[in-house]
Amino acid sequence: MTDQPTSDRVALVTGASRGLGFAIAEELGAAGWHVVAVARTVGGLEELDDAIRARGGSATLAPMDVTEDDAMRHLCRSIHDRWGQAGLWVHTAIHAAPLAPTGHLDAKDIDSSVRTNLRATAMLIGMVEPLLNQNGQGAALFLEDPRAGQKFFGSYGATKAAQIALARSWQAETASTGPRVLIETPAPMPTAVRARFFPGEDREGSNLTPCATEAKRIVSQL
């Protein structure tokens, strides 16, 4: 870990232990960002740290749940106390509830989807916005996955759409003041979430884009 990364090159990545979040965090580290990586899976974060270090980057690992307000509030305060600000927030944390007919959705899955995909996002915007606004140049990145209205995607599709609607409202509100709010729609990738949604898909022979390739494209646009 570098002792004194410049504050405008500190990137907070929520949901960084696997999939596209992992790949974006690794790519940011290789591009010179100091990555503050948040996820519940300690093993995944440790693998990320190894990958970032192998490419000459640095990271701070934060094994915590984005739905825990006090923990996330403490983390944001710690970022402020250590660096004064952050230049980037990448939000990839998501709860992907099992597919089910709308008339048979599980109450626990609905509650978890709302808590992670919508409520946590709303709370995090309020916590992270001051960090990104310190120099007026900060940016936040959200990832679209347009499943709303598709059959069996009721829980995930509705709450993911709500998350992006929230991001679009924030984007409109900050268009002239900052931070910049960016919304990307990634190409289909062989992630664990996609494997849960499409268990019979040929992940090797299908036209899926590697997470590392998509991460490189996205980071190059930041």
C-alpha positions in Angstrom: 0.0 0.0 0.0 1.3 3.4 -0.8 1.5 5.6 2.3 0.3 8.8 0.7 -1.9 8.4 -2.5 -3.2 11.7 -3.7 -6.7 12.2 -2.5 -8.2 12.7 -6.0 -6.9 9.3 -6.9 -8.7 7.4 -4.1 -11.4 5.2 -5.5 -14.1 3.6 -3.3 -15.4 0.3 -4.9 -18.4 -1.2 -3.2 -19.0 -4.9 -4.1 -15.4 -5.4 -5.0 -14.8 -9.1 -4.1 -16.0 -10.7 -7.3 -17.2 -10.3 -10.9 -17.1 -6.9 -12.6 -16.5 -5.1 -9.2 -13.4 -7.1 -8.7 -12.2 -6.5 -12.3 -12.8 -2.7 -12.1 -11.1 -2.5 -8.8 -8.1 -4.4 -10.1 -8.0 -2.2 -13.3 -8.2 1.0 -11.2 -5.3 -0.2 -9.0 -3.2 -0.8 -12.1 -4.1 2.7 -13.4 -2.7 4.3 -10.3 -5.8 4.7 -8.1 -5.6 3.7 -4.5 -8.6 1.4 -4.1 -10.7 1.2 -1.0 -12.4 -2.1 -1.6 -15.7 -3.0 0.2 -17.3 -6.4 0.3 -18.5 -9.0 2.7 -16.2 -11.8 1.4 -12.8 -11.5 3.1 -11.3 -14.2 0.8 -12.3 -12.3 -2.3 -10.9 -9.1 -1.0 -7.6 -10.7 -0.2 -7.4 -12.1 -3.7 -8.2 -8.6 -5.0 -5.4 -7.2 -2.9 -2.9 -9.7 -4.3 -4.1 -9.0 -7.9 -3.7 -5.2 -7.4 -0.3 -5.5 -5.8 0.8 -7.8 -8.6 0.1 -5.0 -11.0 1.9 -2.4 -9.0 -1.1 -0.9 -7.3 -2.3 -0.4 -3.7 -5.5 -1.1 -1.8 -7.2 -0.7 1.5 -9.6 -3.6 2.3 -12.9 -3.0 4.1 -14.7 -6.2 4.8 -18.2 -5.0 5.6 -21.8 -5.1 4.5 -23.1 -2.0 2.6 -26.4 -2.4 4.3 -24.8 -1.6 7.7 -25.3 2.1 8.0 -23.0 2.6 10.9 -20.1 0.6 9.3 -20.4 2.5 6.0 -20.6 5.8 7.8 -17.5 5.0 9.8 -15.7 4.0 6.6 -16.6 7.3 4.8 -15.5 9.2 7.8 -12.2 7.3 7.8 -11.6 8.1 4.1 -12.2 11.8 4.9 -9.9 11.8 7.9 -7.1 10.0 6.0 -7.3 11.6 2.5 -9.8 14.4 2.8 -11.8 13.2 -0.2 -12.3 10.6 -2.8 -12.1 11.0 -6.6 -14.3 8.1 -7.6 -17.0 5.8 -6.2 -17.9 2.6 -8.2 -21.1 0.9 -6.8 -21.4 -2.7 -7.9 -22.8 -4.2 -4.7 -26.0 -6.1 -5.5 -28.4 -8.7 -4.1 -29.4 -11.1 -6.9 -32.5 -12.9 -5.6 -33.3 -16.3 -7.2 -35.6 -16.1 -10.2 -39.2 -16.9 -9.4 -42.7 -16.2 -10.7 -44.0 -12.9 -9.5 -46.9 -14.5 -7.6 -44.5 -16.7 -5.7 -41.8 -14.2 -4.6 -40.2 -14.9 -1.3 -40.6 -12.2 1.3 -37.0 -12.5 2.6 -35.7 -12.2 -1.0 -37.8 -9.1 -1.5 -36.6 -7.6 1.7 -32.9 -8.3 1.0 -33.3 -6.9 -2.5 -34.8 -3.7 -1.3 -32.3 -3.4 1.5 -29.2 -3.9 -0.7 -30.2 -2.6 -4.1 -32.3 0.4 -3.1 -32.0 1.4 0.5 -28.2 0.9 0.8 -27.7 2.8 -2.4 -29.8 5.8 -1.2 -27.9 5.9 2.2 -24.5 5.6 0.5 -25.2 8.5 -1.9 -25.7 10.7 1.1 -22.5 9.4 2.8 -20.3 9.5 -0.3 -21.4 12.7 -1.9 -19.5 15.0 0.4 -16.3 13.0 -0.3 -16.7 13.4 -4.0 -17.6 17.1 -3.8 -14.5 18.2 -2.0 -12.8 19.3 -5.2 -15.8 19.4 -7.5 -14.3 16.8 -9.8 -15.4 13.6 -8.2 -17.5 11.0 -10.0 -19.8 8.1 -9.2 -20.4 5.1 -11.4 -23.4 2.8 -11.4 -24.0 -0.2 -13.6 -27.3 -0.8 -15.4 -28.8 -4.2 -15.9 -32.2 -3.8 -17.6 -34.1 -6.8 -16.4 -37.2 -4.9 -15.2 -40.4 -6.4 -16.6 -38.7 -9.7 -17.7 -40.4 -12.8 -16.6 -39.1 -14.3 -13.3 -36.9 -11.3 -12.7 -39.5 -9.5 -10.5 -37.4 -9.1 -7.3 -34.1 -8.3 -8.9 -35.4 -6.5 -11.9 -37.7 -4.1 -9.9 -35.1 -3.2 -7.3 -32.2 -2.9 -9.8 -34.4 -0.5 -11.9 -35.2 1.4 -8.7 -31.5 1.7 -8.0 -30.8 3.1 -11.4 -33.8 5.5 -11.2 -32.3 6.8 -8.0 -28.9 7.3 -9.7 -30.5 9.1 -12.6 -32.3 11.5 -10.2 -28.9 12.2 -8.5 -27.3 12.6 -11.9 -29.9 15.2 -12.9 -29.6 17.1 -9.6 -25.8 17.3 -9.8 -25.4 18.0 -13.5 -24.2 21.6 -12.9 -22.7 21.2 -9.5 -21.0 17.8 -9.4 -20.2 15.1 -8.6 -20.5 13.6 -12.1 -22.8 10.6 -12.0 -22.1 8.0 -14.7 -24.3 5.1 -15.6 -22.9 2.3 -17.8 -24.6 -0.8 -19.3 -21.9 -3.5 -19.3 -21.8 -6.3 -21.9 -23.0 -9.7 -20.8 -20.2 -11.3 -18.8 -19.6 -14.8 -17.2 -20.2 -13.6 -13.7 -21.5 -15.7 -10.7 -24.7 -13.6 -10.8 -25.3 -14.4 -14.5 -24.6 -18.1 -13.8 -27.4 -18.1 -11.2 -29.8 -16.5 -13.6 -28.8 -18.6 -16.6 -27.5 -21.9 -15.2 -27.6 -23.8 -18.5 -25.7 -21.2 -20.5 -22.5 -22.3 -22.2 -20.1 -19.9 -20.5 -17.1 -20.9 -22.6 -18.7 -21.0 -26.0 -21.3 -18.2 -25.7 -20.6 -14.6 -26.6 -19.8 -13.4 -23.1 -17.2 -10.7 -22.6 -14.6 -11.4 -19.9 -15.0 -9.2 -16.9 -11.4 -7.9 -17.3 -12.1 -6.8 -20.8 -15.2 -4.9 -19.8 -13.5 -3.4 -16.8 -10.7 -2.1 -19.0 -13.3 -0.5 -21.3 -15.1 1.1 -18.5 -12.1 2.4 -16.6 -10.7 3.9 -19.9 -13.8 6.1 -20.1 -13.3 7.5 -16.6 
